[in-house]
């Protein structure tokens, strides 16, 4: 029996201040593996999702650009202190 579901290889979820982030590695029906990053947020009582897909043949370029961007971002001065209460 054929299934339309994608096979999940890895999944990680982060919850932060009303938003959730999902990092997933999956295998498509055709055998291609891909990495997806999804942001889920609530607005007016509804869930909204934004997802990007990175296929295996693009992952090295994606990682390089991501690492460079994170490094620059980490070096920026903090705007304000986070106050939780």
C-alpha positions as CSV (number, residue, x, y, z in Angstrom):
1,X,0.0,0.0,0.0
2,X,1.4,3.4,-1.0
3,X,1.4,6.2,1.6
4,X,1.4,9.9,1.0
5,X,3.2,10.6,4.2
6,X,6.8,11.8,4.2
7,X,9.2,9.8,6.3
8,X,10.5,11.8,9.3
9,X,14.2,11.3,10.0
10,X,14.8,13.9,12.7
11,X,12.7,16.6,14.4
12,X,13.4,19.3,16.9
13,X,10.9,21.8,18.3
14,X,11.7,25.2,20.1
15,X,9.0,27.2,21.8
16,X,9.6,30.9,22.4
17,X,7.2,33.7,23.4
18,X,4.1,32.6,21.4
19,X,6.0,31.1,18.5
20,X,7.2,27.6,17.8
21,X,10.1,26.7,15.5
22,X,10.4,23.2,13.9
23,X,13.6,21.8,12.5
24,X,12.9,18.7,10.4
25,X,14.8,16.3,8.2
26,X,12.5,14.2,6.0
27,X,12.6,11.9,3.1
28,X,10.2,12.6,0.2
29,X,8.3,9.7,-1.6
30,X,10.9,9.9,-4.3
31,X,13.8,9.3,-1.8
32,X,15.1,12.8,-1.8
33,X,16.0,14.1,1.6
34,X,15.4,17.7,2.7
35,X,15.7,19.9,5.7
36,X,12.8,22.2,6.6
37,X,12.5,25.1,9.0
38,X,9.0,26.1,10.0
39,X,7.8,28.9,12.2
40,X,4.3,28.6,13.7
41,X,2.7,31.7,15.2
42,X,-0.7,32.7,16.5
43,X,-2.6,35.6,15.1
44,X,-6.3,36.4,15.9
45,X,-6.7,32.9,17.3
46,X,-5.4,31.2,14.2
47,X,-2.2,29.3,13.6
48,X,0.0,30.5,10.7
49,X,3.0,28.6,9.3
50,X,5.9,29.8,7.3
51,X,8.3,27.1,6.0
52,X,11.5,27.0,4.0
53,X,12.8,23.8,2.4
54,X,16.5,23.1,1.8
55,X,17.4,20.1,-0.3
56,X,20.5,18.1,0.3
57,X,22.3,19.5,-2.8
58,X,21.9,23.0,-1.4
59,X,22.7,22.4,2.2
60,X,26.4,23.3,2.1
61,X,25.7,26.8,0.6
62,X,22.8,27.3,3.0
63,X,24.9,26.3,6.1
64,X,27.7,28.6,5.1
65,X,25.4,31.6,4.6
66,X,23.5,30.8,7.8
67,X,26.7,30.4,9.9
68,X,28.0,33.8,8.5
69,X,24.8,35.5,9.3
70,X,24.5,34.1,12.8
71,X,28.1,35.1,13.6
72,X,27.4,38.7,12.5
73,X,24.1,38.8,14.4
74,X,25.8,37.5,17.6
75,X,28.3,40.3,17.4
76,X,25.7,43.0,17.3
77,X,25.1,45.0,20.5
78,X,21.9,44.1,22.4
79,X,19.0,46.5,21.8
80,X,17.2,45.9,25.2
81,X,17.2,43.5,28.0
82,X,14.5,40.9,27.9
83,X,12.1,41.3,30.8
84,X,9.9,38.4,31.6
85,X,7.2,38.6,34.1
